[in-house]
Each structure stands twice: as structure tokens, then as C-alpha cells.
Amino acid sequence: MVWFVGNMEYWLISTVDDKRNMAVGGGMGKRQSPQQQITNFIDVKSVDEYSSKVERLGGKISSPKMAVPGMGYMAVCTDTENNGFGIYEADQNAK
């Protein structure tokens, strides 16, 4: 399935296990710049709550909470060893 986030084309990826049950999912979009690296996102119950935890544990929020309309909320973080990762909260009402 293709989504457009702003003007960025984004492909949703779904997998199933050997019994045809939903398994790992994710998505992929085109690089926005040559230096952009892969960002793995972790599904969380609350981007606000986990952003606070990241900062409390010494990490940084490099891109604060933003809506992905009709899908949820995300933020991009950096851990204490300068590794980037994202957190994602599903919410179909996100605007």
C-alpha cells in the first residue's frame, strides 16, 4: 500500500508467518537527502511518555513529536551513543 506523507511517497510493508498470521510490519520511503540513514522505529503506547523517558535516560529528541495524518505520531531520537531511532504511536485520528 502506498501512502503520501506530505509529498513523500511511503510504502507500507506487511508480512505474515507460516500460518498466515500478521507478523512484522513496517514501511519504506525514498531518501530525502544523500546523507540520510535508515531509521528504525519502535512502536510505543505514547510518543509523549517515551520522549520523556529518552531524555531522562540521557538521549535526545532530534525531531519532536509530529503527526502522520491518519496513521499516528512519531518522533526521532538519538541515544547516548549517538545512534538514531524513532518512536511511533499508532492513532488513526492523528492530524
N, C-alpha and C positions, 0 to 999 in steps of 0.2 A: 504494500500500500504506500502511496506517495502522499506526503504532506508538504505544505509550504509554510515555513515559519518566516514571516516577513516575505522576502523574495528568495529565501534559501530553500532549495529542494531538499527534502529529507525523506529517506526511505525507512519505513518500519520493517523490522525483521522478526519473524516468529519461527520457532522450532517446535517440534513435537518429539516425545520419547518413542520407544519401540511399541508402546501400547496406544499411540496416537493422542496422548495427553499433552496439553500445553507444557512446554519446558522453557528454556532460556529465550528471552526476547531482547530486543534492542533496536538500534537504528543507526543509520549512517547518512552523513551529508557530505557534500563536496567541501574540500578545504577552502577556507576564506582567505588564507594567505599562505605563501610557501613555507613559512616557519611554523605554522600551526601543527601541533602534535595531537595524537589520539588522546581523548579524554574519556575515561571510563566513569560511568555514572552509577551511583548506589541508590537504590530505592529506599526512601525513608518515609516515616509517617508524617513528619513536619519539617520542611526546609528551615523554618524559623528556629525550631528547637535544635536541630542538628548543626545549623550555622553557629549557634551559641556554643555548642559542645566543641566544635572545631576550634574556635577562638580560645575557649577555656583551656583546651589541651595544647595550645601553642601554635596551632595552624592559623592560616589567614584566609579570608574570603577575598578572592581576586575578582569575582564578578558576583555582585549581590543578587538576592532573590529576584527572579523575573518570571513573568507569566509566559507560558507557551499556550496560547489561546486554544481552548477546547481540549487540552491534554493535561496540563498541570503546571507546576512551578519548579524552577531549577536554580541552582547557584553553583559557581565554580570555585573550588578551594585549592589551597596549597598546604601540604603537610609540613611537619618540622624539618624534613629532609629535602624540601623544595620539589616534591612530586605533586603534580596536578591531578585532581579528580573532581568529579561533580556529584552533587546530591540532587535527587529528583523526587518530587511528591506528586503522585497522580491526583488529578482533580479535573473532571470534565467540565466544570463550571469556571475554570480559570479564564480570565480576560485580561 
